[in-house]
């Protein structure tokens, strides 16, 4: 497998792991701040902002965790020599697509 693709996977995984750590810290800060202030999210003007931030951060964290799982799956496929092939049609996925989206499971044609 192309070393550039392996490097792209490794870099994406490292960046995603860092993002998860940062988002986890952000969520803990938001949760701690909401515990320290006895606010009622429904009736406090600031409550809706806190609830929104908590919801948004949780969504970003969930997305990052899913992406990390996709990257881990791609690394497993790489080790099994199944990486770089479309899961729908079986054709090779273009190297440019894999560099741009290292966890891609489908070729461009099947992704649309």
N, C-alpha and C positions, 0 to 999 in steps of 0.2 A: 504494500500500500504506500502511496505517495507520502513522504515524510511531512509535506506541507499540510496534508489532511489530518495526519496524526497530531501535528502541532496545533492545528485549528481546534480539534476536539479537546485537547488538553487545555488550551487557553480559554475556550468557552466554559469548560468545566470549572476551572479555577476562578474565573470571573463570576460564574453563577454561585459557586460556594461562598465567595466573598459577599455577594449580593444577599444571599440568604442570611449570613451572619449579621450584616448591617440591618436588614429588615427585621430580623428577630430582636435585635437591640432596640430598634425604633418602636416596635410593638410593645416590648416590655416597658419602655419609657412612657408610652401613651397609657398603658394599663396602670402603671404606678401613679401617674399623674391623676388619672380619673379616680383612683382609690383615695388619694390624699385630699381631694376636693370633693366634698359631699354635694355633687351636682345631680340633678335629675335631668337626664338627657332630653326628656320630652318637654320640660317646662323652662329650662335654663337656656337663655340665648346662646351661650357658649356650648351647651350640651350637644347641640346638633353638629357643631364643628368637631367636637371630640369623637362623636359617634361616626362621623364621616371619615375622619382620619384613621380611626381604628378599622373601619370596614375597608377602606382603600388599602391600607398597609397589609391587612390580612389577605386581600385579594392578590396583591403583588407578591406576597410571600408564598401563597399557594401556587401561583404561576411559576415562580422561580423553582419551587420544589418539583413541580411537574417537569420543567425543563431539565433539571438535574437528573431526574429519572430517565428522561429521553436520552440524555448524554451518556448515562451509565449503560443504557441499552445499546447505544451506538458503539460504545467501547467493547461491549460483549460481542456484538456482531463483528467488530474489527478483529478481535481475537479468534473468532470462529470462521474467519474468511467469508462472512456473509455481508460485510459492510459495503455500501456503495451500490446496492442493487435494490430496485424498486420492489416494495412489498406487494404492489398491485399487479404489475405486468412482468416483473422479473428482469427487465432491461437494466443496464447500468445507468446510474444517476450521474449526470454530468459533474465533472470535477469542480467547475465553477460554482455549481449549486451547493456541493458539499462544503466548499470553502466558505461560502456565504452562510450556509445553514448546516453546520456539521452534524446535527441530529436528524437531518432529513431522512424520511423513510420512503418517500416516493419521488419519482422523476417529475419534471415540470408538467409533462402531459397528463399524468395521473393526479397531480395535485390540484388541477383546475376543475 
